[in-house]
Amino acid sequence: MLERMRLMRDEVDPFIAAYDQEQWARERNYAADNLREALAAFRRLRASHVAELLALTPADSERTGRHVERGRITIAIQTLRVVCHDASHAAQLARPLG
């Protein structure tokens, strides 16, 4: 997600490729990860992402990219997608706990 934001920030209307999340999970063997370490890594990555988002101007947040599946998107729209994506994963983590 951070790479996509950087592409839109740094290039003019770049192509944004899709990726297969299920394939990534299998290839990276996420199921075998240590939960504490994975959450710490996630927090570090999202903190970096938020810091870069806070540095954007309002005009920067409207910069666009052309997503292969979703068409033209802005940094602002992509950021909302990230928030929803993260909330979905948080719910997945909470289910076995609750």
C-alpha positions as CSV (number, residue, x, y, z in Angstrom):
1,M,0.0,0.0,0.0
2,L,2.8,2.4,0.8
3,E,4.4,1.7,-2.5
4,R,1.2,2.6,-4.3
5,M,0.9,5.8,-2.4
6,R,4.5,6.7,-3.3
7,L,3.9,5.9,-7.0
8,M,0.9,8.3,-7.1
9,R,2.8,10.9,-5.2
10,D,6.0,10.8,-7.2
11,E,4.7,10.0,-10.8
12,V,2.1,11.4,-13.1
13,D,-1.0,9.1,-13.2
14,P,1.1,5.8,-12.9
15,F,-0.2,2.3,-13.6
16,I,-1.1,0.5,-10.4
17,A,-0.8,-3.3,-10.7
18,A,-3.1,-5.7,-8.9
19,Y,-1.8,-8.5,-6.7
20,D,-3.2,-11.7,-5.5
21,Q,-3.4,-11.5,-1.7
22,E,-4.0,-15.2,-1.3
23,Q,-0.9,-16.0,-3.3
24,W,1.2,-13.5,-1.2
25,A,-0.1,-15.2,2.0
26,R,0.9,-18.6,0.7
27,E,4.3,-17.6,-0.6
28,R,5.2,-15.6,2.5
29,N,3.8,-18.3,4.8
30,Y,2.0,-15.7,6.9
31,A,0.2,-18.5,8.9
32,A,3.5,-19.5,10.4
33,D,4.5,-16.0,11.5
34,N,4.9,-15.2,15.2
35,L,1.9,-13.0,15.9
36,R,3.7,-10.5,18.2
37,E,6.5,-10.0,15.6
38,A,4.0,-9.7,12.7
39,L,2.0,-7.1,14.6
40,A,5.1,-5.1,15.5
41,A,6.2,-5.2,11.9
42,F,2.7,-4.1,10.8
43,R,2.7,-1.2,13.3
44,R,6.1,0.0,12.1
45,L,5.0,-0.1,8.4
46,R,1.7,1.7,9.1
47,A,3.5,4.3,11.2
48,S,5.8,5.0,8.3
49,H,2.8,5.2,5.9
50,V,0.9,7.6,8.2
51,A,4.0,9.8,8.5
52,E,4.3,10.1,4.8
53,L,0.6,10.7,4.4
54,L,0.8,13.6,6.9
55,A,3.5,15.2,4.9
56,L,1.2,15.4,1.8
57,T,-0.5,18.7,0.8
58,P,-4.2,18.6,0.1
59,A,-3.4,18.8,-3.6
60,D,-1.0,15.8,-3.2
61,S,-3.9,13.7,-1.8
62,E,-5.8,14.1,-5.0
63,R,-2.9,12.8,-7.2
64,T,-4.1,9.9,-9.3
65,G,-3.0,6.5,-10.5
66,R,-4.7,4.0,-12.8
67,H,-5.5,0.8,-11.0
68,V,-5.8,-2.2,-13.2
69,E,-9.0,-3.4,-11.5
70,R,-10.5,-0.2,-10.0
71,G,-9.7,2.4,-12.7
72,R,-8.5,5.8,-11.7
73,I,-7.9,6.3,-8.0
74,T,-6.5,9.1,-5.8
75,I,-4.2,8.9,-2.9
76,A,-7.2,9.9,-0.7
77,I,-9.3,7.0,-2.0
78,Q,-6.4,4.5,-1.7
79,T,-5.9,5.6,1.9
80,L,-9.6,4.9,2.7
81,R,-9.1,1.5,1.1
82,V,-6.1,0.8,3.3
83,V,-8.1,1.7,6.4
84,C,-10.9,-0.7,5.4
85,H,-8.4,-3.4,4.5
86,D,-6.7,-3.1,7.9
87,A,-10.0,-3.1,9.7
88,S,-10.9,-6.3,7.9
89,H,-7.7,-8.0,9.0
90,A,-8.1,-6.8,12.6
91,A,-11.5,-8.5,12.6
92,Q,-10.0,-11.7,11.3
93,L,-7.5,-11.6,14.2
94,A,-10.2,-10.9,16.8
95,R,-12.5,-13.7,15.8
96,P,-10.4,-16.5,17.4
97,L,-9.9,-14.4,20.5
98,G,-13.5,-13.8,21.2
